[in-house]
Amino acid sequence: MGGAHAAALIGPNAVLQTVAAMEEHLGRAETLAILADAQIDRLPSGESMIPELHALRLHRWLALHDPHGSFTIADEAGSRTADYIIANRIPKAAAWLLRHLPASLAAPLLMAAIRKHAWTFIGAGAFAPHGAWRFSIDRTCADDPVQPPDSLFHWYAAVFTRLYRCLIAKDCTCLVQITARSDPLVRHYRIERDG
């Protein structure tokens, strides 16, 4: 295992919310089998940061067990993680302000706050905002023991979709931009509005 992962920690909800979504979609027995394959013998308490490797292994084994369903589960887990962040990590006054400012003013504030705390869910990856409506996640220097599955990158998008919908505008959707020369360890995202 590389040095980057020896120190990379993330919030426990990356695992807790994924497991909750897995149990709903796959049932207890299949969830336990995936946890065993991912070498997670005990769920985090939710009180402290956890090694990022646990979330990476969980997403990897989920994708191996259920390649198609892993995207649905990642979407639900990302939404739940964002709900947790809004309820427990964003001061109530800040959330109220973001909801009441015009989107053009609120989005830069939210992206600046996310940039400060991105390590809590990006771990050893690199997060780079490109204005208030675009960002990239680069795992090339993360020294991941195995390549993260596409569903993990989908999970990131789901977190942002929910944060922006709840705090900026209800019609926001975070999309992964696909290009012909995409690096498998780098994803570019844009947040679009339906209106």
C-alpha positions, 0 to 999 in steps of 0.5 A: 500500500502506498504512502498516500493512503497511509495518512488519507482519512475521510469522513465515516459517512462515505462508508456508513451511508453507502452501507445503508443504501446497500442494505436497502437495495441489496439486502443484509446478506449481500451487504455482509458479503460485500463488506467481507470482501472489502475487509471491513469487519466493523462499521465506523462509529461515526465519531471520527475520521476513517482510512479512505482505503475502507471507502475505496475497497467498499466501492470496488467490491460493490462494483464487482458484486453489482456493476450496474446497481452500484451506480444507483447505490452510489447516487443514493449514498452520495445524497445521504452523505450530503444530507448529513453534511448539511444537517451536521457540518454546515452552520445553520446560519450559513445554510440559511444565507446560502438558501436566500442569496441569489444562486450567482452569489451563493454558489461561489461561497459554497464552492469556497467552503467545499474547497476548504473541506474537500479532503474530508471526502476526497482523501488522497485525491486532489480537488480543484474548483474551476469557478463556482460551477465546475471542478475536477477530482484527480486521483493520479497522485493518490497512489490507489492500490487499485483503480477506483470504480466509476461508481465512486466518481458517480458518488462524488457527483451525487454529493454535489448534486444534493448540496447544490440542490438543497443550498443553491437551487433546486434545479442543479445537477452535477454531471461527470464530463466525458471526453475522448481522452479522459484519464481514468483517474481524473474526472471533470464535473460541471453543475448544470441548471435545468432552468 
